[in-house]
Amino acid sequence: MLYKNLAVNEAGHLTVSGFDTTDLAAQFGTPLMLLDETVIRNRCREYIRAMEAHLPAGSRPLYASKALSLKRLYEVMKEEGMGIDVVSVGEMFTALKAGYPLENAFFHGNSKTDGDIAFAMDHGIGHFVCDSLDELTAVNAEATRRGIRQKVLLRLTPGIDPHTHEKISTGRIDCKFGAAIETGQAEALILQALALPAIDLQGYHCHIGSQIFDHSPFCDAAILMLEFMADIKARHGFCPPVLNLGGGMGVPYTGADGSIDYTANIASIGKLISEVCARLELEPPVILMEPGRSIVADAGTTLYHVTTIKQIPGFKNYAAVNGGMTDNPRFALYQAAYTVLPASRMLDERDFVCTIAGACCESGDLIQEDVALPRPNRGDLIAVLTTGAYNYSMASNYNRIPRPPVVMLTETGPHLAVRRETLEDLLHNDL
C-alpha cells in the first residue's frame, strides 16, 4: 500500500486510518474528499522538529495555503504552531475566519492590487513578499499613509531548473515571478527597497518549483542565494536576517515515485548552509520554508462511484465516474499521475485495464489512464489517492457541477469540514 494509513479490511474494502471507505461514501455521498488530520499534524511536526534541529535558530515552516485553503486547516496550522503563506485576500479572509493570527502570515503574489495591499495591512499582515518595483512602491505608499514601516521580503529568481514539469517550475530567469539575480534586476530591486522610507526589508525569498524529491536543487538554490547575500553585503553594506527558500518538496503519487525523507533533506540543507556561511563569513540567516503539497497531499483521498463502463474493442476501455476535472483538474492540466484503487473490491483480481473518465463534457476530462481494476460494475467505489493538494483548491463549477464535501478524519471520527455544494449554491450570485 502506498501509505501507512491505508489498509484493507476483512470485507475487502479500502480503509483510511481505520475508516471503511464504503461506509464513508454511504454516509456522506460521492464524490467525497477525505483528509486525514493525523497525517497533516504529523507532517507539520516533522517539519518543525527538523527545522529546529538542523537550521539556524528561529527557522520555521510556513504552510503554503494555495495547496488547500479551508477554515479547519488554518485551525490545525494555528494549533501546530505553523506559519502560513497566503496569495490572495480570499486565503487571508479564510484564515481570519478560522482565528489564525495574520502577524504569522506572509503575503505572496505577483499581481497585488491596491485593495489587496490595504486589506492585508488592515488585518495586521506580518510580511509582504514583494515581487516587483511597482508592488514595492504601492506597499510603501500605503504604509506611509498609515504611518508604519511594513516588513517585506523580496522575491528573487535564482535561475535554478529543478527538472520538474514546466508548469510547476518557478525558479527560471524567464518566469513571471520575482526579480532575476543574473540580469542585475534583483540587486536593483534591493537598492530601491532600501531607499523607500516605509519599507522594512527583512530578507530575500526564492522558490524553484514543486515535486522535487532530491535535496540537491534546494542546496544549489541556497548556495546561490547565500553567495548573493554576501555579495550585496560586501558592495552595499546590507545583509538581511531572513532567507526564505520556498517550498517544493515532493510527495509520492505512485509507487514509481519512491519515497522522500523530509527530515534528512532538511538536515542536508542545514549542513550545507552552515558550511557556506562559514566560508563566506556570513551570519547564518533565519531560514523559512513553505511546504504546501507535502503537508496535505498524501493526507487526501477522493472517492467516486463508477457510473458507466465502455469498451471499444481493439482500442481502449473506459470506466466513467461521478466526478472529474471539476474536483481534480490536474490530469487535464498536466497529465498528473495518480494511484487509483478499487475501494469496494480490493481483494478481487484486477484484470480490466481502463481509463478513468470524468463526467464533464470534455474529451480531456480524465483522471488517469491505464488503470487496472476488477472488471467494474455500475456503483463500484473507487479511490484516488494523494488528492489533498491542488484538487479541492483548484476545483470549479464547470458544467454547473457542485463541488464535493471535505471530511476530516480524526481520532474522534469523521467530521464535515466543508459541506457539499447544493444546486441552490450554484445560483447564489445570480441576479
HELIX and SHEET records of a PDB file:
HELIX    1   1 THR A   21  PHE A   28  1                                   8    
HELIX    2   2 GLU A   37  HIS A   54  1                                  18    
HELIX    3   3 SER A   65  ALA A   67  5                                   3    
HELIX    4   4 LYS A   71  GLU A   80  1                                  10    
HELIX    5   5 VAL A   89  LYS A   97  1                                   9    
HELIX    6   6 LEU A  102  ASN A  104  5                                   3    
HELIX    7   7 ASP A  114  ASP A  122  1                                   9    
HELIX    8   8 LEU A  133  ARG A  146  1                                  14    
HELIX    9   9 GLU A  166  ILE A  168  5                                   3    
HELIX   10  10 GLN A  185  ALA A  195  1                                  11    
HELIX   11  11 SER A  216  HIS A  236  1                                  21    
HELIX   12  12 GLY A  255  ASP A  257  5                                   3    
HELIX   13  13 TYR A  262  LEU A  280  1                                  19    
HELIX   14  14 ARG A  293  VAL A  296  1                                   4    
HELIX   15  15 ALA A  297  ALA A  299  5                                   3    
HELIX   16  16 ARG A  330  TYR A  334  1                                   5    
HELIX   17  17 TYR A  392  MET A  394  5                                   3    
HELIX   18  18 TYR A  398  ARG A  400  5                                   3    
HELIX   19  19 LEU A  423  LEU A  426  1                                   4    
SHEET    1   A 3 LEU A   6  VAL A   8  0                                        
SHEET    2   A 3 LEU A  14  VAL A  16 -1                                        
SHEET    3   A 3 PHE A  19  ASP A  20 -1                                        
SHEET    1   B 6 VAL A 340  LEU A 341  0                                        
SHEET    2   B 6 LEU A 381  LEU A 385 -1                                        
SHEET    3   B 6 GLY A 300  ILE A 312 -1                                        
SHEET    4   B 6 LEU A  32  ASP A  36 -1                                        
SHEET    5   B 6 VAL A 406  THR A 410  1                                        
SHEET    6   B 6 GLY A 413  VAL A 418 -1                                        
SHEET    1   C 9 ALA A 179  ALA A 180  0                                        
SHEET    2   C 9 GLN A 150  THR A 157  1                                        
SHEET    3   C 9 HIS A 127  CYS A 130  1                                        
SHEET    4   C 9 ALA A 105  PHE A 107  1                                        
SHEET    5   C 9 GLY A  83  VAL A  86  1                                        
SHEET    6   C 9 ARG A  60  ALA A  64  1                                        
SHEET    7   C 9 VAL A 286  MET A 289  1                                        
SHEET    8   C 9 VAL A 242  ASN A 244  1                                        
SHEET    9   C 9 ILE A 199  HIS A 205  1                                        
SHEET    1   D 6 VAL A 340  LEU A 341  0                                        
SHEET    2   D 6 LEU A 381  LEU A 385 -1                                        
SHEET    3   D 6 GLY A 300  ILE A 312 -1                                        
SHEET    4   D 6 LYS A 316  VAL A 321 -1                                        
SHEET    5   D 6 PHE A 352  ALA A 357  1                                        
SHEET    6   D 6 LEU A 366  LEU A 373 -1                                        
END                                                                             
